Amino acid sequence: MIRTDAWHVGTIEELQTILTSNDDVLAFALFGSSLQPSSQFDLWSDLDCLLVVKDNAYSQFYPSTTWLRSFGELYALQQFENDFHSTTRACFVDFRRLDIVISTQSKLEQLAEWPHVPFWQGARLLFSRSLQIKELLSQTWPLPKPALPSQPEFDELVDHFWFKAMLASYKVIRNDRLIALHLALDLVRDCCVMGMMLRDRAEGTNIHREGGAGNNVVAKLESACSAYTVKGIVNIIEQSGVQFDQLAAQWSDTYRERRYPLIEWLEHIRRTLNLG
């Protein structure tokens, strides 16, 4: 059953009770939206948690998720790590969601070297067995800058887009609608990626609690929405090309539109297949 109550307080208490009883846990803190005014913290907000554990106990908490079973049945999970910390994003069947950053004291002491400090706005320490950890978590850090693509990375994204567009066209001719649709939908995704890049650059961050600023990109992509017929797939390819050209031109003053050879080829496909 989906939890529609204010589940956060009870879950925090559960976490604190279980973690404080484990001697391998050195500190537990909250950060992110839970530190915001109550008007910005609602049912849809997840809980951002920081867990600092002993070095030799790290594997108990990552990638292992056994310790999370005390809080309910897991529904979906995402995990990733870098040289300084790991992240477990857990969604339970009752819709509670935890984003848990897990690190060790030795890694926390290298905070100045972290490429991105998740708790840059500060953290609310719920308990700590270490004065040094307490001092480290009392600091705030600059707003993380988005990892925007370099010019070579942008050029690669562009080349891949137009190659996929042409390949999708070939698959239409070969009557391979499965691959053609897969590639065509990937073109729509690339347009979304360009939109996210533009939004991140404009706002100076990739942290967006409200996403309305990017909805205009979605509105422009509505013309690419078509039935998954041969005619529809051809339309998705064409309209994605139109939108990608516009978005890429916003990203780089040196970008030159590239859709016209594709559109000519798609017109040839329409005539060949009598698509009207």
PEDAVEN-V410793 format. One record per run of one state. SS is the DSSP state (H for helix, E for strand, - for the rest). FROM is the first residue (numbers start at 0). TO is the last residue. If there is no record, write none. Layout:
ss: {SS	SS}
from: {FROM	FROM}
to: {TO	TO}
This chain:
ss: {-	H	-	E	H	-	H	-	E	-	H	-	H	-	E	-	E	-	E	H	-	H	-	E	-	H	-	H	-	H	-	H	-	H	-	H	-}
from: {0	6	20	24	31	35	37	40	46	53	54	61	65	71	73	81	85	92	96	104	108	110	113	123	128	130	136	150	173	176	203	211	224	229	251	258	273}
to: {5	19	23	30	34	36	39	45	52	53	60	64	70	72	80	84	91	95	103	107	109	112	122	127	129	135	149	172	175	202	210	223	228	250	257	272	275}
